[in-house]
């Protein structure tokens, strides 16, 4: 059965640590469920996670400070530590600048452009992207 599902790749922080962490965490949680390991003891879940997360995640984990010694054996506490480390203090002005300067590249499929805009919009704290999508389209037939 091990070949029927994918393990999450390494956690790679490449821009927005919060989004990178959220994406990795979802993949990991799905992996635990599909592999039947979501019900294992906390200590085992932590070891599985550290084994899969990669060197950067291992370094983060090794530097966590816990209120109590037994906290490092609690899965929820460890996950919260990762969330706190990866939580991004946004510079809203920079995030919006990056969003508003995004345009569809020549030859780029609209769907790819839309995904890029949605990813950038996630850090801008605004909802509707319709106007920006229309302004940035290269294909005037849409």
C-alpha positions in Angstrom: 0.0 0.0 0.0 3.0 2.3 0.4 3.1 3.0 -3.3 -0.5 4.2 -3.5 0.1 7.6 -1.9 2.8 10.3 -1.9 4.8 11.4 1.1 5.1 15.1 1.5 8.4 16.6 0.1 10.8 18.6 2.3 9.6 21.9 3.7 11.2 24.5 1.5 10.8 28.1 2.6 11.1 30.2 -0.5 9.4 33.5 0.0 6.4 33.3 2.3 7.2 31.0 5.1 3.6 31.0 6.3 2.1 29.8 3.0 5.0 27.3 2.5 4.3 25.9 6.0 0.5 25.7 5.5 1.0 23.9 2.2 3.5 21.4 3.7 1.3 20.9 6.8 -1.7 20.0 4.6 0.3 17.5 2.6 1.7 16.0 5.8 -1.7 15.7 7.5 -3.2 14.1 4.3 -0.2 11.7 4.3 -0.9 10.7 7.9 -4.5 9.9 7.1 -4.0 8.0 3.9 -1.2 6.0 5.4 -3.2 5.1 8.4 -0.8 6.8 10.8 -3.1 9.6 11.9 -4.0 7.6 15.0 -0.4 6.7 16.1 1.0 8.1 19.3 2.2 11.7 19.3 5.9 10.8 19.7 5.7 8.6 16.6 3.9 11.3 14.6 6.6 13.8 15.6 9.4 11.4 14.5 7.6 10.7 11.2 7.2 14.5 10.6 10.8 15.3 11.4 12.0 12.4 9.1 10.0 13.9 6.2 10.4 17.6 6.8 14.0 17.8 5.7 17.1 19.5 7.1 15.7 23.0 7.4 12.7 21.7 9.4 15.0 19.6 11.5 17.1 22.7 12.4 13.9 24.6 13.3 12.7 21.7 15.4 16.1 21.4 17.2 15.9 25.1 18.3 12.4 25.1 19.7 12.0 26.1 23.4 9.3 24.3 25.3 7.7 25.4 28.6 7.9 21.9 29.9 10.1 19.0 28.9 7.1 16.8 28.1 5.8 19.3 25.6 8.4 18.2 23.0 6.6 14.9 22.9 3.1 16.5 22.2 2.3 16.6 18.5 0.0 19.7 18.8 2.7 21.6 20.7 5.3 20.8 18.2 3.0 21.8 15.3 2.3 25.1 17.1 6.0 25.8 17.4 6.4 25.3 13.7 3.5 27.6 13.0 5.0 30.3 15.2 8.4 30.1 13.5 6.8 30.2 10.1 4.3 32.9 10.8 5.1 35.8 8.6 4.9 39.4 9.8 3.7 40.9 6.6 4.8 44.1 5.1 1.4 44.8 3.5 2.8 47.6 1.3 5.4 45.3 -0.2 3.0 42.4 -0.7 0.5 44.7 -2.5 3.3 46.2 -4.6 4.3 42.7 -5.7 0.6 41.9 -6.4 -0.1 45.0 -8.4 3.1 44.6 -10.5 2.1 41.1 -11.6 1.0 40.8 -15.2 0.4 37.8 -17.5 3.6 37.0 -19.3 3.6 36.6 -23.1 2.7 33.0 -23.8 1.6 32.3 -20.2 -1.7 30.4 -20.0 -4.4 32.4 -18.2 -4.9 29.7 -15.6 -1.2 30.0 -14.6 -1.5 33.7 -14.3 -4.6 33.4 -12.2 -2.9 30.9 -9.8 0.0 33.3 -9.4 -2.3 36.2 -8.7 -4.3 34.2 -6.1 -1.1 33.1 -4.4 0.1 36.7 -4.2 -3.3 38.0 -3.1 -3.3 35.6 -0.2 -0.9 37.9 1.6 -2.5 41.2 0.6 -5.5 41.1 2.9 -8.1 41.9 0.2 -10.8 39.7 -1.3 -11.8 40.4 -4.9 -9.1 40.2 -7.5 -11.4 40.6 -10.5 -10.2 44.1 -11.4 -6.5 43.2 -11.1 -7.0 40.1 -13.2 -8.7 42.0 -16.0 -5.9 44.7 -15.9 -3.1 42.2 -16.1 -4.3 40.0 -18.9 -2.2 39.9 -22.1 -4.8 38.0 -24.2 -7.4 40.7 -25.2 -9.8 38.0 -26.5 -10.7 37.0 -23.0 
